[in-house]
Amino acid sequence: MNGRNILSAAGRAYRKAGLEALEGQTHTLWPDSVRLSVVLTVCPPDRRRRDIDNYVKACLDLLTHGGVYGDDSQIDRLTITRGPVERGGRAVVQITPITSTLFEAQP
């Protein structure tokens, strides 16, 4: 493969819906130099069994594509919680800068 990411029809629909949702939100655009903490609450569309970690990559990539931050490699802390079932499903994302020197590179 030549490094291209090919999205399925479902992936394209998810990205389109997510970008439309981002347009209606007030959010900070985090520059590449800022280290981030992300809290992701995933509300599934129904009660079927799902692996919670399967939601993460698509959601974080959507935020990158939407310009919320430069790249998801900026994320140093990630918390994922399963929320209540909501018709159609929903993801709630809280992003804050990490100000602790604990995450700074050591010489």
C-alpha positions as CSV (number, residue, x, y, z in Angstrom):
1,M,0.0,0.0,0.0
2,N,1.2,3.5,-0.7
3,G,0.2,5.1,2.7
4,R,-3.3,6.1,1.7
5,N,-6.2,5.5,4.1
6,I,-9.3,4.2,2.4
7,L,-12.5,4.7,4.3
8,S,-15.5,2.4,3.9
9,A,-18.9,3.8,3.1
10,A,-19.8,3.5,6.8
11,G,-16.5,5.3,7.7
12,R,-17.3,8.1,5.2
13,A,-20.8,8.5,6.6
14,Y,-19.4,8.6,10.2
15,R,-16.8,11.2,9.2
16,K,-19.4,13.4,7.4
17,A,-21.8,13.2,10.4
18,G,-19.0,13.9,12.8
19,L,-17.7,16.9,10.9
20,E,-21.3,18.3,10.7
21,A,-21.6,17.9,14.5
22,L,-18.2,19.7,15.0
23,E,-19.5,22.6,12.9
24,G,-22.2,23.3,15.5
25,Q,-19.8,23.1,18.5
26,T,-17.7,25.7,20.2
27,H,-14.2,24.2,20.6
28,T,-10.6,25.2,21.0
29,L,-8.2,24.5,18.2
30,W,-5.2,23.1,19.9
31,P,-1.8,23.8,18.3
32,D,0.7,21.0,17.7
33,S,2.9,22.1,20.6
34,V,0.2,21.5,23.3
35,R,0.0,18.1,25.1
36,L,-3.6,17.0,25.6
37,S,-5.8,15.0,28.0
38,V,-8.9,13.6,26.4
39,V,-12.0,12.2,28.2
40,L,-14.2,10.2,25.8
41,T,-17.7,9.1,26.9
42,V,-19.2,6.7,24.3
43,C,-23.0,6.3,24.4
44,P,-23.9,3.2,22.2
45,P,-27.0,3.2,20.0
46,D,-28.3,0.0,21.5
47,R,-27.6,-2.7,24.2
48,R,-25.6,-5.0,21.9
49,R,-22.2,-6.1,23.3
50,R,-19.4,-3.9,22.0
51,D,-15.7,-3.5,22.7
52,I,-15.4,0.0,24.1
53,D,-11.9,0.5,22.6
54,N,-13.2,0.1,19.0
55,Y,-14.7,3.6,19.3
56,V,-11.5,5.4,20.1
57,K,-9.5,5.4,16.8
58,A,-12.4,6.6,14.7
59,C,-13.3,9.4,17.1
60,L,-9.8,10.7,17.6
61,D,-9.1,10.6,13.8
62,L,-12.3,12.5,13.3
63,L,-11.1,15.2,15.6
64,T,-7.8,15.4,13.8
65,H,-9.5,15.6,10.4
66,G,-11.8,18.3,11.8
67,G,-8.9,20.4,12.9
68,V,-9.5,20.3,16.6
69,Y,-5.9,19.4,17.1
70,G,-2.9,18.9,14.8
71,D,-2.5,15.2,15.4
72,D,-3.7,12.6,17.9
73,S,-0.1,12.0,18.8
74,Q,-0.5,15.1,21.0
75,I,-2.7,13.0,23.4
76,D,-0.8,11.9,26.5
77,R,-3.8,10.9,28.7
78,L,-6.9,9.2,27.4
79,T,-9.9,8.1,29.5
80,I,-12.7,6.2,27.9
81,T,-16.1,5.6,29.6
82,R,-19.2,3.8,28.4
83,G,-22.2,6.1,28.8
84,P,-25.9,5.3,28.7
85,V,-27.6,3.9,25.6
86,E,-28.8,6.8,23.3
87,R,-30.8,6.4,20.2
88,G,-28.4,6.8,17.2
89,G,-25.4,6.7,19.6
90,R,-23.2,9.6,20.7
91,A,-19.7,10.5,21.8
92,V,-18.9,13.2,24.2
93,V,-15.4,14.5,24.2
94,Q,-13.6,16.8,26.7
95,I,-10.1,18.0,25.8
96,T,-7.9,19.9,28.2
97,P,-4.2,20.8,28.0
98,I,-1.7,19.0,30.2
99,T,0.3,21.5,32.1
100,S,2.3,19.1,34.2
101,T,6.0,18.8,33.5
102,L,5.6,15.0,34.2
103,F,5.0,14.5,30.4
104,E,7.9,16.7,29.2
105,A,10.7,14.9,27.4
106,Q,13.8,14.3,29.5
107,P,17.3,15.1,28.1
